[in-house]
Amino acid sequence: MLLDASAGGSMKNKDANEVKELVEAMTQNEYRALKDKRAKNKVSTLEPYTQSALFANSKLMNVHMETLIKHLTTTKLAHAQVQ
């Protein structure tokens, strides 16, 4: 739902490159927000637990993004074959 809202509609209407650009932009925004928050709290380094959690979330997001791109690609191919 968050991706659909960020895309201004359904992700089904986006091609793989548009999806990738959107997710990368969202990731950069999240990174900047974390960086700004850290600067405000004057924390010089992330705690090891936080680093591990961010790394795990990043890996999970990559898996989800690859799955979404595969789905969009196969859906468009199947749709093109039907027509």
Secondary structure as GFF3:
##gff-version 3
##sequence-region A 1 83
A	DSSP	alpha_helix	2	7	.	.	.	ID=ss1
A	DSSP	three_ten_helix	11	13	.	.	.	ID=ss2
A	DSSP	alpha_helix	16	41	.	.	.	ID=ss3
A	DSSP	alpha_helix	48	82	.	.	.	ID=ss4
###
